[in-house]
């Protein structure tokens, strides 16, 4: 798998907003809350290219993630794969890069997932623990695995 996380530019915002709406559609439709424009605007409202990484496979845009500082921790604010790239192990490969970065920094990662989303199982499989259940979302934490770091 030729996976790379690449820097993002402000010019990528509109394309990423479209990708988010496409990726979120099935989960939001299941709970009767899909609104493509709202899905786009949620990303665009707080878009920060400096915290956004493009997920590329073989040079193609497969998805993106936003990992921003939050107090002394990290917030995985967005993490989406285009439906054509899902169920291939790409999400797991990308999250492993994020987890390694957080471990190296000894940072906790916070993330939220829509209640009926497949993302809930994904985050649990990758070491996140449920912190809170809200009206529409589950909120998780993943503590740094500092003991598993390699010695240099």
JOTAGI-V662510 format. One record per residue. D_LAST is the distance of its C-alpha to the last C-alpha in Angstrom with 1 decimal. Layout:
d_last
D_LAST
D_LAST
//
This chain:
d_last
26.4
25.9
24.8
23.8
23.7
25.6
26.8
30.3
33.2
36.3
38.3
36.5
37.9
41.2
39.7
37.1
39.9
41.8
38.9
38.4
42.1
42.1
39.1
40.5
44.1
44.1
42.6
44.9
47.9
47.5
48.0
50.6
48.7
47.9
48.8
47.2
47.9
46.4
43.3
43.0
43.8
41.2
38.5
40.3
41.2
37.7
36.1
33.1
31.7
28.7
27.4
28.6
26.7
28.8
27.9
28.9
29.3
30.5
31.3
33.6
33.3
32.7
32.1
30.3
28.5
28.6
25.8
27.0
26.2
28.5
28.6
25.1
24.4
24.5
27.6
27.6
31.0
31.8
30.5
33.0
33.4
36.6
38.6
38.5
34.7
34.7
34.3
32.1
28.7
27.9
27.8
25.3
23.0
23.4
22.9
19.7
18.3
19.8
18.4
14.8
15.6
17.3
14.7
12.1
15.1
16.2
19.6
22.5
24.1
27.9
30.0
33.7
35.4
39.1
40.7
41.8
38.9
36.9
33.9
34.3
33.4
30.5
28.9
29.5
28.0
24.7
24.4
26.7
29.3
32.8
33.5
37.0
39.7
41.9
45.0
43.4
39.6
37.0
34.2
30.7
27.5
24.1
21.9
18.1
16.3
13.6
13.4
12.5
9.3
6.3
3.8
0.0
//
